């Protein structure tokens, strides 16, 4: 059994760690609330814009647009992976990277060349450890992400797609469903299929769907030239905001678990200290009694 002094020193260390994890939990909770409000505020715009573009494309008929072009064969694609810049968030990055690697291996089996673009220092470090090449490492997106930081990323993906340098673009990130559920997903970003249904804009049942008549001003192609790039930018921005909310949720849960574990360890160390102290007192009493008997 350890000496009481060593147990007291260790218990003091664990108490200091519990103060740190408790503080980090409170910070993550405050940041989660701010990020949650921000993500929920942007969802209606993203959903309604996607619904408007889908309805416009259907009403316009045979209008073609480069961002809606579905290639016959996919030879090369972009895979954007969104991870965190900081750690201490449990299995957040692990879940995203596992999902992204599964998609990457699937594309490689289909003989599709993949340009991996990594957003976040943790993912970039993991790919360096695996000795996998990165086409781009993105570390300038802040907390919280701003639209002007995400817009150049979306513009670069669209430019490569329109020049036929790539035939598809995917985003791997942690989708925020609720405070108790987050799910790593790989979302197709390009091409924008005319009949595609997204999680942000689910289709209405056929029985309740209403056919609307549109009068276009300006022409449908000119409208799509504005709305389709805006759709890609807003969907990518929504991915970043969802990822941030999920990151703060994971960090909040991880720090609460660490705080609870530290409390359990403190109680265990207190019990060990009491037993060690009682043993020490008993031994001292035995020494005194033995000495008294020797003098008698």
BALOBA-1460 file (C-alpha; in Angstrom, 3 decimals):
// residues 296
<rec num="1" residu="x" x="0.000" y="0.000" z="0.000"/>
<rec num="2" residu="x" x="1.232" y="3.484" z="-0.864"/>
<rec num="3" residu="x" x="2.266" y="5.856" z="1.908"/>
<rec num="4" residu="x" x="-0.326" y="8.447" z="3.040"/>
<rec num="5" residu="x" x="1.864" y="11.341" z="1.914"/>
<rec num="6" residu="x" x="2.096" y="9.954" z="-1.640"/>
<rec num="7" residu="x" x="-1.669" y="9.408" z="-1.747"/>
<rec num="8" residu="x" x="-2.314" y="12.986" z="-0.584"/>
<rec num="9" residu="x" x="0.007" y="14.330" z="-3.288"/>
<rec num="10" residu="x" x="-1.709" y="12.276" z="-5.970"/>
<rec num="11" residu="x" x="-5.174" y="13.310" z="-4.768"/>
<rec num="12" residu="x" x="-4.159" y="16.960" z="-4.942"/>
<rec num="13" residu="x" x="-3.003" y="16.457" z="-8.547"/>
<rec num="14" residu="x" x="-6.285" y="14.825" z="-9.526"/>
<rec num="15" residu="x" x="-8.226" y="17.672" z="-7.916"/>
<rec num="16" residu="x" x="-6.290" y="20.189" z="-9.997"/>
<rec num="17" residu="x" x="-7.035" y="18.172" z="-13.151"/>
<rec num="18" residu="x" x="-10.735" y="18.083" z="-12.232"/>
<rec num="19" residu="x" x="-10.771" y="21.879" z="-11.952"/>
<rec num="20" residu="x" x="-9.272" y="22.137" z="-15.445"/>
<rec num="21" residu="x" x="-11.693" y="19.653" z="-17.040"/>
<rec num="22" residu="x" x="-14.639" y="21.281" z="-15.272"/>
<rec num="23" residu="x" x="-13.608" y="24.684" z="-16.616"/>
<rec num="24" residu="x" x="-13.184" y="23.264" z="-20.131"/>
<rec num="25" residu="x" x="-16.627" y="21.681" z="-19.880"/>
<rec num="26" residu="x" x="-18.198" y="25.038" z="-19.001"/>
<rec num="27" residu="x" x="-16.349" y="26.760" z="-21.866"/>
<rec num="28" residu="x" x="-17.444" y="24.059" z="-24.327"/>
<rec num="29" residu="x" x="-21.044" y="24.397" z="-23.111"/>
<rec num="30" residu="x" x="-21.038" y="28.158" z="-23.703"/>
<rec num="31" residu="x" x="-19.447" y="27.767" z="-27.139"/>
<rec num="32" residu="x" x="-21.867" y="24.976" z="-28.022"/>
<rec num="33" residu="x" x="-24.860" y="27.199" z="-27.322"/>
<rec num="34" residu="x" x="-23.500" y="30.001" z="-29.498"/>
<rec num="35" residu="x" x="-22.584" y="27.609" z="-32.336"/>
<rec num="36" residu="x" x="-25.948" y="25.828" z="-32.057"/>
<rec num="37" residu="x" x="-27.893" y="29.088" z="-32.374"/>
<rec num="38" residu="x" x="-25.778" y="30.079" z="-35.366"/>
<rec num="39" residu="x" x="-26.212" y="26.728" z="-37.131"/>
<rec num="40" residu="x" x="-29.966" y="26.676" z="-36.531"/>
<rec num="41" residu="x" x="-30.250" y="30.228" z="-37.870"/>
<rec num="42" residu="x" x="-28.593" y="29.292" z="-41.180"/>
<rec num="43" residu="x" x="-30.515" y="26.036" z="-41.774"/>
<rec num="44" residu="x" x="-33.802" y="27.629" z="-42.981"/>
<rec num="45" residu="x" x="-31.945" y="29.715" z="-45.570"/>
<rec num="46" residu="x" x="-29.997" y="26.692" z="-46.821"/>
<rec num="47" residu="x" x="-33.136" y="24.560" z="-46.959"/>
<rec num="48" residu="x" x="-35.303" y="27.119" z="-48.735"/>
<rec num="49" residu="x" x="-32.572" y="28.036" z="-51.223"/>
<rec num="50" residu="x" x="-32.146" y="24.363" z="-52.170"/>
<rec num="51" residu="x" x="-35.918" y="23.987" z="-52.563"/>
<rec num="52" residu="x" x="-36.114" y="27.131" z="-54.704"/>
<rec num="53" residu="x" x="-33.290" y="25.993" z="-56.989"/>
<rec num="54" residu="x" x="-34.854" y="22.543" z="-57.387"/>
<rec num="55" residu="x" x="-38.250" y="24.003" z="-58.248"/>
<rec num="56" residu="x" x="-36.681" y="26.500" z="-60.643"/>
<rec num="57" residu="x" x="-34.686" y="23.801" z="-62.413"/>
<rec num="58" residu="x" x="-37.787" y="21.649" z="-62.811"/>
<rec num="59" residu="x" x="-39.874" y="24.565" z="-64.095"/>
<rec num="60" residu="x" x="-37.179" y="25.674" z="-66.523"/>
<rec num="61" residu="x" x="-37.311" y="22.334" z="-68.297"/>
<rec num="62" residu="x" x="-34.287" y="21.445" z="-70.408"/>
<rec num="63" residu="x" x="-32.029" y="24.290" z="-69.221"/>
<rec num="64" residu="x" x="-28.492" y="22.949" z="-68.803"/>
<rec num="65" residu="x" x="-25.885" y="24.262" z="-66.384"/>
<rec num="66" residu="x" x="-22.251" y="23.167" z="-65.832"/>
<rec num="67" residu="x" x="-22.831" y="22.583" z="-62.110"/>
<rec num="68" residu="x" x="-25.718" y="20.210" z="-62.899"/>
<rec num="69" residu="x" x="-23.776" y="18.210" z="-65.477"/>
<rec num="70" residu="x" x="-23.653" y="14.533" z="-64.538"/>
<rec num="71" residu="x" x="-20.567" y="12.932" z="-66.114"/>
<rec num="72" residu="x" x="-20.768" y="9.527" z="-67.728"/>
<rec num="73" residu="x" x="-17.647" y="8.343" z="-65.893"/>
<rec num="74" residu="x" x="-15.903" y="9.756" z="-62.816"/>
<rec num="75" residu="x" x="-12.151" y="9.739" z="-63.337"/>
<rec num="76" residu="x" x="-11.120" y="12.177" z="-60.593"/>
<rec num="77" residu="x" x="-12.946" y="13.739" z="-57.667"/>
<rec num="78" residu="x" x="-12.359" y="16.041" z="-54.694"/>
<rec num="79" residu="x" x="-12.875" y="14.828" z="-51.136"/>
<rec num="80" residu="x" x="-13.017" y="17.613" z="-48.523"/>
<rec num="81" residu="x" x="-12.655" y="16.309" z="-44.956"/>
<rec num="82" residu="x" x="-13.648" y="18.646" z="-42.096"/>
<rec num="83" residu="x" x="-11.923" y="17.895" z="-38.772"/>
<rec num="84" residu="x" x="-11.044" y="20.000" z="-35.730"/>
<rec num="85" residu="x" x="-8.016" y="22.161" z="-35.050"/>
<rec num="86" residu="x" x="-7.968" y="21.199" z="-31.357"/>
<rec num="87" residu="x" x="-8.176" y="17.913" z="-29.503"/>
<rec num="88" residu="x" x="-9.838" y="16.784" z="-26.255"/>
<rec num="89" residu="x" x="-13.128" y="16.127" z="-28.064"/>
<rec num="90" residu="x" x="-13.482" y="12.383" z="-27.587"/>
<rec num="91" residu="x" x="-14.054" y="10.299" z="-30.696"/>
<rec num="92" residu="x" x="-15.111" y="13.246" z="-32.865"/>
<rec num="93" residu="x" x="-12.137" y="13.211" z="-35.253"/>
<rec num="94" residu="x" x="-11.876" y="9.418" z="-35.170"/>
<rec num="95" residu="x" x="-15.431" y="8.987" z="-36.437"/>
<rec num="96" residu="x" x="-14.980" y="11.467" z="-39.282"/>
<rec num="97" residu="x" x="-11.627" y="10.044" z="-40.396"/>
<rec num="98" residu="x" x="-12.895" y="6.467" z="-40.285"/>
<rec num="99" residu="x" x="-15.874" y="7.411" z="-42.467"/>
<rec num="100" residu="x" x="-13.671" y="9.404" z="-44.861"/>
<rec num="101" residu="x" x="-11.121" y="6.595" z="-45.198"/>
<rec num="102" residu="x" x="-13.895" y="4.104" z="-45.956"/>
<rec num="103" residu="x" x="-15.150" y="6.389" z="-48.747"/>
<rec num="104" residu="x" x="-11.597" y="6.931" z="-49.975"/>
<rec num="105" residu="x" x="-10.938" y="3.200" z="-50.197"/>
<rec num="106" residu="x" x="-14.253" y="2.693" z="-52.004"/>
<rec num="107" residu="x" x="-13.352" y="5.319" z="-54.629"/>
<rec num="108" residu="x" x="-9.876" y="3.855" z="-55.059"/>
<rec num="109" residu="x" x="-11.376" y="0.395" z="-55.665"/>
<rec num="110" residu="x" x="-13.490" y="1.978" z="-58.395"/>
<rec num="111" residu="x" x="-10.233" y="3.363" z="-59.865"/>
<rec num="112" residu="x" x="-11.181" y="6.977" z="-59.214"/>
<rec num="113" residu="x" x="-8.301" y="9.355" z="-58.495"/>
<rec num="114" residu="x" x="-9.071" y="11.319" z="-55.326"/>
<rec num="115" residu="x" x="-7.675" y="14.714" z="-54.345"/>
<rec num="116" residu="x" x="-8.014" y="14.901" z="-50.557"/>
<rec num="117" residu="x" x="-8.448" y="18.401" z="-49.149"/>
<rec num="118" residu="x" x="-8.193" y="18.500" z="-45.369"/>
<rec num="119" residu="x" x="-9.767" y="21.195" z="-43.201"/>
<rec num="120" residu="x" x="-8.399" y="20.993" z="-39.659"/>
<rec num="121" residu="x" x="-5.008" y="20.346" z="-38.092"/>
<rec num="122" residu="x" x="-5.989" y="17.029" z="-36.484"/>
<rec num="123" residu="x" x="-6.948" y="15.416" z="-39.779"/>
<rec num="124" residu="x" x="-3.839" y="16.751" z="-41.518"/>
<rec num="125" residu="x" x="-1.643" y="15.315" z="-38.775"/>
<rec num="126" residu="x" x="-3.350" y="11.925" z="-39.034"/>
<rec num="127" residu="x" x="-2.860" y="11.761" z="-42.799"/>
<rec num="128" residu="x" x="0.824" y="12.656" z="-42.363"/>
<rec num="129" residu="x" x="1.052" y="9.750" z="-39.912"/>
<rec num="130" residu="x" x="-0.536" y="7.440" z="-42.509"/>
<rec num="131" residu="x" x="1.816" y="8.872" z="-45.176"/>
<rec num="132" residu="x" x="-1.150" y="9.701" z="-47.391"/>
<rec num="133" residu="x" x="-0.762" y="12.729" z="-49.684"/>
<rec num="134" residu="x" x="-2.953" y="15.812" z="-49.303"/>
<rec num="135" residu="x" x="-3.850" y="18.051" z="-52.234"/>
<rec num="136" residu="x" x="-4.515" y="20.933" z="-49.819"/>
<rec num="137" residu="x" x="-4.417" y="21.556" z="-46.073"/>
<rec num="138" residu="x" x="-6.937" y="24.196" z="-44.952"/>
<rec num="139" residu="x" x="-6.248" y="25.776" z="-41.562"/>
<rec num="140" residu="x" x="-7.553" y="29.332" z="-42.013"/>
<rec num="141" residu="x" x="-11.208" y="28.592" z="-41.153"/>
<rec num="142" residu="x" x="-11.765" y="30.002" z="-37.690"/>
<rec num="143" residu="x" x="-14.039" y="29.295" z="-34.748"/>
<rec num="144" residu="x" x="-16.731" y="30.209" z="-35.606"/>
<rec num="145" residu="x" x="-16.318" y="29.792" z="-39.384"/>
<rec num="146" residu="x" x="-17.163" y="32.858" z="-41.431"/>
<rec num="147" residu="x" x="-18.804" y="32.750" z="-44.831"/>
<rec num="148" residu="x" x="-15.969" y="34.730" z="-46.447"/>
<rec num="149" residu="x" x="-13.546" y="32.008" z="-45.258"/>
<rec num="150" residu="x" x="-15.611" y="29.153" z="-46.706"/>
<rec num="151" residu="x" x="-16.560" y="30.881" z="-49.969"/>
<rec num="152" residu="x" x="-13.075" y="30.582" z="-51.608"/>
<rec num="153" residu="x" x="-13.064" y="26.842" z="-50.869"/>
<rec num="154" residu="x" x="-16.437" y="26.393" z="-52.587"/>
<rec num="155" residu="x" x="-15.349" y="28.580" z="-55.501"/>
<rec num="156" residu="x" x="-12.210" y="26.479" z="-56.032"/>
<rec num="157" residu="x" x="-14.222" y="23.242" z="-56.025"/>
<rec num="158" residu="x" x="-16.730" y="24.661" z="-58.520"/>
<rec num="159" residu="x" x="-13.967" y="25.987" z="-60.782"/>
<rec num="160" residu="x" x="-12.263" y="22.606" z="-60.924"/>
<rec num="161" residu="x" x="-15.602" y="20.910" z="-61.628"/>
<rec num="162" residu="x" x="-16.571" y="23.329" z="-64.403"/>
<rec num="163" residu="x" x="-13.162" y="22.913" z="-66.079"/>
<rec num="164" residu="x" x="-13.689" y="19.120" z="-65.980"/>
<rec num="165" residu="x" x="-10.565" y="18.694" z="-63.854"/>
<rec num="166" residu="x" x="-12.810" y="16.746" z="-61.477"/>
<rec num="167" residu="x" x="-16.137" y="15.058" z="-62.122"/>
<rec num="168" residu="x" x="-17.452" y="15.057" z="-58.534"/>
<rec num="169" residu="x" x="-16.886" y="16.644" z="-55.121"/>
<rec num="170" residu="x" x="-17.700" y="15.168" z="-51.697"/>
<rec num="171" residu="x" x="-17.605" y="16.542" z="-48.149"/>
<rec num="172" residu="x" x="-16.897" y="14.308" z="-45.135"/>
<rec num="173" residu="x" x="-17.993" y="15.911" z="-41.873"/>
<rec num="174" residu="x" x="-19.891" y="15.304" z="-38.638"/>
<rec num="175" residu="x" x="-23.556" y="15.983" z="-39.266"/>
<rec num="176" residu="x" x="-25.361" y="17.542" z="-36.307"/>
<rec num="177" residu="x" x="-28.766" y="15.947" z="-35.741"/>
<rec num="178" residu="x" x="-29.376" y="16.818" z="-32.095"/>
<rec num="179" residu="x" x="-27.428" y="17.429" z="-28.909"/>
<rec num="180" residu="x" x="-27.462" y="13.693" z="-28.274"/>
<rec num="181" residu="x" x="-26.819" y="12.477" z="-31.819"/>
<rec num="182" residu="x" x="-24.138" y="13.362" z="-34.354"/>
<rec num="183" residu="x" x="-23.314" y="11.217" z="-37.366"/>
<rec num="184" residu="x" x="-20.246" y="11.182" z="-39.640"/>
<rec num="185" residu="x" x="-21.378" y="11.375" z="-43.263"/>
<rec num="186" residu="x" x="-19.951" y="11.857" z="-46.741"/>
<rec num="187" residu="x" x="-22.202" y="14.323" z="-48.585"/>
<rec num="188" residu="x" x="-22.106" y="14.694" z="-52.388"/>
<rec num="189" residu="x" x="-21.562" y="18.393" z="-53.100"/>
<rec num="190" residu="x" x="-21.105" y="18.343" z="-56.893"/>
<rec num="191" residu="x" x="-22.738" y="17.813" z="-59.313"/>
<rec num="192" residu="x" x="-26.037" y="19.376" z="-58.260"/>
<rec num="193" residu="x" x="-28.474" y="16.791" z="-59.599"/>
<rec num="194" residu="x" x="-31.762" y="18.299" z="-60.719"/>
<rec num="195" residu="x" x="-33.834" y="15.711" z="-58.882"/>
<rec num="196" residu="x" x="-31.519" y="15.358" z="-55.892"/>
<rec num="197" residu="x" x="-33.132" y="15.351" z="-52.511"/>
<rec num="198" residu="x" x="-31.043" y="16.472" z="-49.566"/>
<rec num="199" residu="x" x="-31.450" y="16.090" z="-45.833"/>
<rec num="200" residu="x" x="-31.831" y="19.861" z="-45.576"/>
<rec num="201" residu="x" x="-34.610" y="19.937" z="-48.199"/>
<rec num="202" residu="x" x="-36.655" y="16.710" z="-48.213"/>
<rec num="203" residu="x" x="-39.087" y="16.089" z="-51.026"/>
<rec num="204" residu="x" x="-42.794" y="16.534" z="-50.541"/>
<rec num="205" residu="x" x="-45.037" y="13.478" z="-51.032"/>
<rec num="206" residu="x" x="-46.357" y="13.137" z="-54.562"/>
<rec num="207" residu="x" x="-49.954" y="13.392" z="-53.332"/>
<rec num="208" residu="x" x="-49.393" y="16.797" z="-51.705"/>
<rec num="209" residu="x" x="-46.936" y="18.251" z="-54.242"/>
<rec num="210" residu="x" x="-48.239" y="21.412" z="-55.908"/>
<rec num="211" residu="x" x="-47.194" y="22.310" z="-59.456"/>
<rec num="212" residu="x" x="-46.407" y="26.021" z="-59.739"/>
<rec num="213" residu="x" x="-46.254" y="28.101" z="-62.881"/>
<rec num="214" residu="x" x="-43.267" y="30.442" z="-63.111"/>
<rec num="215" residu="x" x="-42.650" y="33.542" z="-65.164"/>
<rec num="216" residu="x" x="-38.909" y="34.069" z="-65.430"/>
<rec num="217" residu="x" x="-37.286" y="37.473" z="-65.344"/>
<rec num="218" residu="x" x="-34.434" y="37.305" z="-66.174"/>
<rec num="219" residu="x" x="-34.123" y="34.062" z="-68.123"/>
<rec num="220" residu="x" x="-33.827" y="30.712" z="-66.251"/>
<rec num="221" residu="x" x="-30.184" y="30.217" z="-67.255"/>
<rec num="222" residu="x" x="-29.241" y="33.634" z="-65.850"/>
<rec num="223" residu="x" x="-31.082" y="32.882" z="-62.626"/>
<rec num="224" residu="x" x="-29.374" y="29.509" z="-62.297"/>
<rec num="225" residu="x" x="-25.992" y="31.158" z="-62.900"/>
<rec num="226" residu="x" x="-26.596" y="33.082" z="-59.672"/>
<rec num="227" residu="x" x="-28.513" y="30.570" z="-57.576"/>
<rec num="228" residu="x" x="-26.583" y="27.344" z="-58.226"/>
<rec num="229" residu="x" x="-23.171" y="28.680" z="-57.073"/>
<rec num="230" residu="x" x="-24.930" y="30.241" z="-54.076"/>
<rec num="231" residu="x" x="-26.422" y="26.839" z="-53.261"/>
<rec num="232" residu="x" x="-23.007" y="25.170" z="-53.290"/>
<rec num="233" residu="x" x="-21.521" y="27.887" z="-51.089"/>
<rec num="234" residu="x" x="-24.343" y="27.800" z="-48.537"/>
<rec num="235" residu="x" x="-24.372" y="23.987" z="-48.368"/>
<rec num="236" residu="x" x="-20.622" y="23.920" z="-47.752"/>
<rec num="237" residu="x" x="-20.932" y="26.674" z="-45.141"/>
<rec num="238" residu="x" x="-23.684" y="24.665" z="-43.441"/>
<rec num="239" residu="x" x="-21.327" y="21.676" z="-43.331"/>
<rec num="240" residu="x" x="-18.721" y="23.771" z="-41.499"/>
<rec num="241" residu="x" x="-21.256" y="25.145" z="-39.007"/>
<rec num="242" residu="x" x="-22.689" y="21.669" z="-38.350"/>
<rec num="243" residu="x" x="-19.173" y="20.325" z="-37.845"/>
<rec num="244" residu="x" x="-18.398" y="23.052" z="-35.301"/>
<rec num="245" residu="x" x="-21.557" y="22.357" z="-33.284"/>
<rec num="246" residu="x" x="-20.748" y="18.644" z="-33.273"/>
<rec num="247" residu="x" x="-17.170" y="19.380" z="-32.171"/>
<rec num="248" residu="x" x="-18.301" y="21.466" z="-29.195"/>
<rec num="249" residu="x" x="-20.871" y="18.803" z="-28.280"/>
<rec num="250" residu="x" x="-18.204" y="16.082" z="-28.347"/>
<rec num="251" residu="x" x="-15.803" y="18.220" z="-26.285"/>
<rec num="252" residu="x" x="-18.523" y="19.029" z="-23.760"/>
<rec num="253" residu="x" x="-19.361" y="15.338" z="-23.322"/>
<rec num="254" residu="x" x="-15.684" y="14.320" z="-23.143"/>
<rec num="255" residu="x" x="-14.852" y="16.938" z="-20.500"/>
<rec num="256" residu="x" x="-17.892" y="15.977" z="-18.410"/>
<rec num="257" residu="x" x="-16.800" y="12.337" z="-18.529"/>
<rec num="258" residu="x" x="-13.263" y="13.361" z="-17.518"/>
<rec num="259" residu="x" x="-14.620" y="15.473" z="-14.636"/>
<rec num="260" residu="x" x="-16.787" y="12.602" z="-13.391"/>
<rec num="261" residu="x" x="-13.880" y="10.153" z="-13.672"/>
<rec num="262" residu="x" x="-11.653" y="12.526" z="-11.688"/>
<rec num="263" residu="x" x="-14.315" y="12.731" z="-8.974"/>
<rec num="264" residu="x" x="-14.474" y="8.933" z="-8.772"/>
<rec num="265" residu="x" x="-10.676" y="8.767" z="-8.548"/>
<rec num="266" residu="x" x="-10.630" y="11.338" z="-5.742"/>
<rec num="267" residu="x" x="-13.119" y="9.273" z="-3.737"/>
<rec num="268" residu="x" x="-11.054" y="6.133" z="-4.321"/>
<rec num="269" residu="x" x="-7.849" y="7.888" z="-3.270"/>
<rec num="270" residu="x" x="-9.568" y="9.255" z="-0.158"/>
<rec num="271" residu="x" x="-10.543" y="5.723" z="0.835"/>
<rec num="272" residu="x" x="-6.977" y="4.524" z="0.218"/>
<rec num="273" residu="x" x="-5.629" y="7.389" z="2.317"/>
<rec num="274" residu="x" x="-8.001" y="6.573" z="5.194"/>
<rec num="275" residu="x" x="-6.945" y="2.908" z="5.129"/>
<rec num="276" residu="x" x="-3.250" y="3.796" z="4.930"/>
<rec num="277" residu="x" x="-3.604" y="6.313" z="7.758"/>
<rec num="278" residu="x" x="-5.503" y="3.810" z="9.912"/>
<rec num="279" residu="x" x="-2.816" y="1.192" z="9.262"/>
<rec num="280" residu="x" x="-0.105" y="3.662" z="10.223"/>
<rec num="281" residu="x" x="-1.904" y="4.585" z="13.461"/>
<rec num="282" residu="x" x="-2.404" y="0.902" z="14.313"/>
<rec num="283" residu="x" x="1.294" y="0.180" z="13.782"/>
<rec num="284" residu="x" x="2.278" y="3.133" z="15.988"/>
<rec num="285" residu="x" x="-0.059" y="1.888" z="18.733"/>
<rec num="286" residu="x" x="1.428" y="-1.609" z="18.474"/>
<rec num="287" residu="x" x="4.922" y="-0.143" z="18.819"/>
<rec num="288" residu="x" x="3.881" y="1.791" z="21.933"/>
<rec num="289" residu="x" x="2.180" y="-1.223" z="23.505"/>
<rec num="290" residu="x" x="5.153" y="-3.465" z="22.640"/>
<rec num="291" residu="x" x="7.578" y="-0.981" z="24.182"/>
<rec num="292" residu="x" x="5.491" y="-0.697" z="27.334"/>
<rec num="293" residu="x" x="5.348" y="-4.473" z="27.723"/>
<rec num="294" residu="x" x="9.122" y="-4.709" z="27.287"/>
<rec num="295" residu="x" x="9.697" y="-2.224" z="30.135"/>
<rec num="296" residu="x" x="7.255" y="-3.946" z="32.487"/>
